[in-house]
Amino acid sequence: MHYPTTIGAMAVAALVSLNAAAAKAGEMQYPDIETQWRNPLSNGFGNPWDTTKPMGLGQEAPLTPEYQAIFEKSVKEQADGGQGNSLGLTCIHPGMPKVMNFSEPGEIMIRPHATYIVTQRYPVRRIYTDGRDFPADEAPTFTGYSIGKWLDEDGDGRYDVLEVETRNFKGPRVFESTGLPLHQDNQTIVKERIFLDKSDPNTLHDIVTTIDHALTRPWTVDRIYKRVREPKWREKTCHGANLHLAIGSEQYFLSADEKLMPVKAGQQPPDLRYFKQSNK
Amino acid sequence: MRYRKCIGAVAAAMLTVFAAPAIAVDMKYPDFESQWRIPDGVKGDPWDPARPAGLGQQAPLIPEYQAIFEKSVKDQAAGGRGNNYAGRCMLDGMPRMMSLTGPMEVLFQRAYTVLIFQNAFARRIYTDGRDWPVDEEGTFDGYSIGKWVDEDGDGRYEVLEVETRQFNGPRALESSGLPLHKDNQTIIKERIFLDNDNKDVLHDQITIIDNAFTHPWTVDKTYVRERKPTWSEYLCQVPPDRVYIGQDEYSVSPDGKLMPTHENQPPPDLRYFQQPRK
């Protein structure tokens, strides 16, 4: 009789233990990041890539001399009323890593095979966590192809960190609206570590390291997002909010009454030679 | 032998215990979480997939909106865009986005179901029992409230019933310019469910109640499951040879100059420029 009793006791203990583990695995396997997140700096007054430094030349980006010159030219053009390297007015996809500046709020959704980053005005970003390799035949994109791996760094049985590597880009892409450039060869590699702040679970970090031929060394910044408990979503498109337009190589503004305006003093109006009649 | 049976029984019990949570998760909601595409062979973007796009839809439009629609069709035949606003990257909105010009993925979250489109922004259908918000602006996608229904009482949901209101516009149902009423008082009701005979087919039975119609208009959109999904990157771009100034569309010539899109189109108003072009 001893054996059945022992087996029974072991079985009960195992069931209790494994049940607890199963419940824990079900509830605690992934960190609590499935919510809306906002960039605390996205207040309309600029969105620096390295959030600890001012935008533009103040970033002190580790650019190669060639790309530092390209950047300085962009800054000068913008100071003169132009767009420089920033293609935001064309509503082109900002791509990685700029899309992680969360100029609008984003939501994270986790599934075993992928983590989704659903932003308000850009296509969803999928980070595949199913162990796949980088595809050999995928067309390059502005967002790139992201492969991630969940880590349990402190061994407590739940994941703490999502490590991500992103490759396979197309461009042009910049870090900031100042035109801080990435290399035109699009050989960028972006590595990320996404995790909750240890002392504040309402703060999410994305430590982003950019490896790019425009840079003299890998450039790491710590992007921070704040949890939104009662999220609201606005419908916003770049085109709907865009007051810039280009005709050929010339840039113009659209006025509040939807008429063409110059972007700089002394700018000539567009050439209307192809119209048969003047506007009355 | 008794001990072996005992161990076997314990093992079976353990398996049952561990299988149960997985089954419960699997059975609560239907197997929607997948990529869905429109079936092969659908030409264009007909709202009712059983009929050809355009006037062939035989939409139940009131005379005023039938005339607006016919004008759009005529304008498009002459090279214009009619009531189709997609070219200037305005959102298709509801219900046109459910015609799936690109694939769609469905994800269930605690408070809502998310439809992630390749060619549109995410649509959230709130299933947490909330009521219509009183302070939300109208949007092209509207505000969607859903309810999961277990119709056959087997303990798992089969149907997601959705109602969508609070719209912005203008919206059309097709690229042909089949219009919805400009008052944006549209109400859209949907029943989303898997086909009884083929679990790789998803139905979205959509009923539109709109003041442009003489009666509610119901169509059955069907989507097929893609087991090996691939995704393209899509973000609407106005073609480089097109410019929109206010409500007017212009072309851009190969030498970068503004051109009319149709005969006798006036040039844009240049009142904000201080000097004439030399």
Boltz contact constraints between the chains, C-beta under 6 A:
constraints:
  - contact:
      token1: [A, 3]
      token2: [B, 3]
      max_distance: 6.0
  - contact:
      token1: [A, 4]
      token2: [B, 6]
      max_distance: 6.0
  - contact:
      token1: [A, 7]
      token2: [B, 6]
      max_distance: 6.0
  - contact:
      token1: [A, 11]
      token2: [B, 10]
      max_distance: 6.0
  - contact:
      token1: [A, 93]
      token2: [B, 235]
      max_distance: 6.0
  - contact:
      token1: [A, 109]
      token2: [B, 107]
      max_distance: 6.0
  - contact:
      token1: [A, 118]
      token2: [B, 122]
      max_distance: 6.0
  - contact:
      token1: [A, 123]
      token2: [B, 235]
      max_distance: 6.0
  - contact:
      token1: [A, 124]
      token2: [B, 116]
      max_distance: 6.0
  - contact:
      token1: [A, 141]
      token2: [B, 233]
      max_distance: 6.0
  - contact:
      token1: [A, 143]
      token2: [B, 233]
      max_distance: 6.0
  - contact:
      token1: [A, 235]
      token2: [B, 139]
      max_distance: 6.0
  - contact:
      token1: [A, 239]
      token2: [B, 89]
      max_distance: 6.0
  - contact:
      token1: [A, 245]
      token2: [B, 243]
      max_distance: 6.0
  - contact:
      token1: [A, 247]
      token2: [B, 243]
      max_distance: 6.0
  - contact:
      token1: [A, 247]
      token2: [B, 252]
      max_distance: 6.0
  - contact:
      token1: [A, 247]
      token2: [B, 258]
      max_distance: 6.0
  - contact:
      token1: [A, 248]
      token2: [B, 256]
      max_distance: 6.0
  - contact:
      token1: [A, 249]
      token2: [B, 256]
      max_distance: 6.0
  - contact:
      token1: [A, 258]
      token2: [B, 246]
      max_distance: 6.0
  - contact:
      token1: [A, 259]
      token2: [B, 269]
      max_distance: 6.0
  - contact:
      token1: [A, 260]
      token2: [B, 245]
      max_distance: 6.0
  - contact:
      token1: [A, 260]
      token2: [B, 268]
      max_distance: 6.0
  - contact:
      token1: [A, 261]
      token2: [B, 272]
      max_distance: 6.0
  - contact:
      token1: [A, 262]
      token2: [B, 273]
      max_distance: 6.0
  - contact:
      token1: [A, 268]
      token2: [B, 277]
      max_distance: 6.0
  - contact:
      token1: [A, 269]
      token2: [B, 270]
      max_distance: 6.0
  - contact:
      token1: [A, 269]
      token2: [B, 273]
      max_distance: 6.0
  - contact:
      token1: [A, 269]
      token2: [B, 277]
      max_distance: 6.0
  - contact:
      token1: [A, 270]
      token2: [B, 258]
      max_distance: 6.0
  - contact:
      token1: [A, 271]
      token2: [B, 257]
      max_distance: 6.0
  - contact:
      token1: [A, 271]
      token2: [B, 277]
      max_distance: 6.0
  - contact:
      token1: [A, 272]
      token2: [B, 267]
      max_distance: 6.0
  - contact:
      token1: [A, 274]
      token2: [B, 259]
      max_distance: 6.0
  - contact:
      token1: [A, 275]
      token2: [B, 260]
      max_distance: 6.0
  - contact:
      token1: [A, 275]
      token2: [B, 267]
      max_distance: 6.0
  - contact:
      token1: [A, 279]
      token2: [B, 266]
      max_distance: 6.0
  - contact:
      token1: [A, 279]
      token2: [B, 267]
      max_distance: 6.0
  - contact:
      token1: [A, 279]
      token2: [B, 269]
      max_distance: 6.0
